[in-house]
């Protein structure tokens, strides 16, 4: 959380204290033992300006650009002799802390942690350099207890973490319904229970929560346990598009190694093109990467309904980032941030132009 309120400082400190998970599938709870992956493409050819680049992402399907790009070697092929080092993270604040500490150079991350990290550092630590995914977030509920939206009152609904992207979205949606919830405690007309994604399925089965506003594959995992989809967040956005995953880079790394950043972006653009042209193969590839990280793939009853709800895009959908920041301000979790300069889409637009693709816009929030 931005350092504009004492409570938000405490929230960030607590979240940042969560352990960094290197090569472990922690955020979804589908396994915990990382295993060696023999399929990985090795670095070969001319080296770019850095001997290696450290990339961070989450083992979520909303990060499938990273999963597939890593699994199929799209990133490494573009990097040539520059070695790709990958780390998996449990939460956005942990990834931001790793970026700030220099443990990673580039990361795939949700909009709220990017906004918070940029605001807290007064615009000094990161830039958003590309888009990755839209959608893939659902409100799923126990159908025996909740049949309509009105039935949510008095119920316990999980979000992954205080102030994370889904938490902000749910609190904003609650407020639009005219219901009252204290953002910090989660207490009110609806009880917002911050529950790690890996714990949510067991919490649902035990009755500790009555539903959850969560990303994929957690939403479909809950459905496989008997929950029903009450709302797809996509339906709340103009054009049914909203950013769920961005690509961020340390400003220092961007300045010192622009060729490496461009190579990763070329890999991302090629990955998204391959995903959209080969959805069935891409789904298998993402699942193979999850298996390599955890030792256990997602079962068909989880990945099959989850996959079609996510759109993969190079466009960071900058206007929706501003809207999400406004939502966080409205919930009281964020002091109005100055997001001017949060984007630097010049490297991405250079890559897109070279590939014969249309350029993308920064909604007036670009670096000069």
Buried (B, 14 or more C-beta within 10 A) or exposed (E): BBBBBEBBBEBBEEBBEBEBBBBBBBBBBBBBEBEEBEEEBEBEEEBBEBEBBBBBBBBBBBBBBBBBBBBBBBBBBBBBBBBBBBBBBBBBBBBBBBBBEEBBBBBBBBBBBBBBBBBBBEBEBBBBBBBBBBBBBBBBBBBEBBEEEEBBEEBBBBBBBBBBBBBBBBBBBBBEEEBEBEBBEBEBBBBBBBBBBBBBBEBBEEEBBBBBBBBBBBBBBBBBBEBBBBBBBBEBBEEEBBBBBBBBBBBBBBEEBBEBBBBBBBBBBBBBBBBEEBEEEBBBBBBBBBBBBBBBBBBEEBBEBBBEBBBBBBBBBBBBBBBBBBBBBBBBBBBEBEBEBBBBBBBBBBBBEEEEBEBBBBBEBBBE
